[in-house]
Each structure stands twice: as C-alpha cells, then as structure tokens.
Amino acid sequence: MALARKNSRSNGSSRRQTKGEAFVLCVRNDGYPASLEPRKLYAMVRDASAASHSLMRVIDESGEDYLYPADYFITIRLPANVKMALSKAP
C-alpha cells in the first residue's frame, strides 16, 4: 500500500496523454478521507505500470493525479456526451 501514498506523483507525462479519458466511481476511501469521496466520479489517467501493481492513477480532490488501490474504484462507461461534459467541467 506504500505505493498508493500521496508522494507517488507522476512526472506529468501520463496526464498529458490521457487526462479525463476514463471515469471511475469511488466505492471506498479507507485511509484517504480528505482525498476521495465515496459515490463520486473521478477522472482516471491510464497507467499500465500502476495497473500491474493493482493501483489506479486518479485525479483526486486536490486536482492532481495520485495512485490509489484499484479496488477502491469501479470503472464505468459513460455516453460520449456525458464524458465530454465531465471532461470540460472545472
């Protein structure tokens, strides 16, 4: 779980490529009550290396992407118009 701590910041390269392309629903926030809200949608940044360690890179309440345990989220498919609206939201 040490990999999922807030100091696991990306170098920014993955954010430029895929920010906001996928969305996940938070279902747990154990240990991260200030960063994650259960039942809230978050933008996910695809990160194959993180996924291989059962982690997911998510843009959290701080507005930055961090690694969290993958089982804290459910990946959801959204209609294109909803996905676009969420990607443009502040």
C-alpha positions in Angstrom: 0.0 0.0 0.0 3.0 2.3 0.3 2.9 2.9 -3.4 -0.5 4.4 -3.1 0.6 7.3 -0.9 0.4 10.9 -2.0 4.1 11.1 -2.8 3.5 8.7 -5.8 3.1 11.6 -8.2 3.5 11.1 -11.9 6.1 13.0 -13.9 3.2 14.5 -15.8 3.7 12.5 -19.0 0.7 10.2 -18.4 -1.6 13.2 -17.6 -0.9 14.9 -20.9 -1.7 11.8 -22.9 -4.9 10.6 -21.2 -6.3 13.0 -18.7 -10.1 12.7 -18.5 -10.5 9.8 -21.0 -12.0 7.4 -18.5 -14.0 7.8 -15.4 -14.3 5.7 -12.2 -16.7 5.6 -9.3 -15.1 5.7 -5.9 -16.5 2.9 -3.7 -14.0 3.1 -0.8 -11.8 5.7 0.8 -10.1 3.9 3.7 -7.1 6.0 4.7 -7.9 8.8 2.2 -11.0 10.6 3.6 -9.7 14.1 2.5 -8.7 12.9 -1.0 -11.6 10.6 -2.0 -15.3 10.7 -1.6 -17.3 7.5 -1.9 -20.0 7.5 -4.6 -18.2 10.3 -6.5 -16.9 10.1 -10.1 -13.2 10.8 -10.7 -11.2 11.1 -13.9 -8.7 8.3 -14.3 -5.4 8.5 -16.0 -4.4 5.3 -17.7 -1.2 3.9 -16.3 -0.2 0.4 -17.2 2.6 0.3 -14.7 0.2 1.2 -11.9 -2.3 -1.3 -13.1 0.3 -4.1 -12.9 0.6 -3.3 -9.2 -3.2 -3.3 -8.6 -3.2 0.5 -8.4 -5.1 3.2 -10.3 -4.0 6.7 -11.1 -6.9 9.1 -10.3 -7.3 12.8 -10.3 -8.5 13.3 -6.7 -9.9 16.2 -4.7 -6.6 18.1 -4.9 -6.9 18.2 -8.7 -3.7 16.2 -9.2 -3.3 12.6 -10.1 -2.2 10.1 -7.5 -2.0 6.3 -7.1 -4.7 4.6 -5.1 -5.7 0.9 -4.7 -7.6 -0.2 -7.8 -10.3 -1.9 -5.7 -11.4 1.5 -4.3 -12.9 2.2 -7.7 -15.3 0.8 -10.4 -14.5 1.8 -14.0 -17.7 2.9 -15.7 -18.7 3.5 -19.3 -20.4 6.8 -20.0 -22.2 8.0 -23.1 -19.9 10.2 -25.2 -21.9 13.4 -24.5 -21.7 12.9 -20.7 -18.0 12.0 -20.9 -17.4 15.2 -22.9 -19.4 17.4 -20.4 -17.4 15.9 -17.5 -14.1 16.4 -19.2 -14.9 20.1 -19.6 -16.2 20.7 -16.1 -14.0 22.7 -13.8 
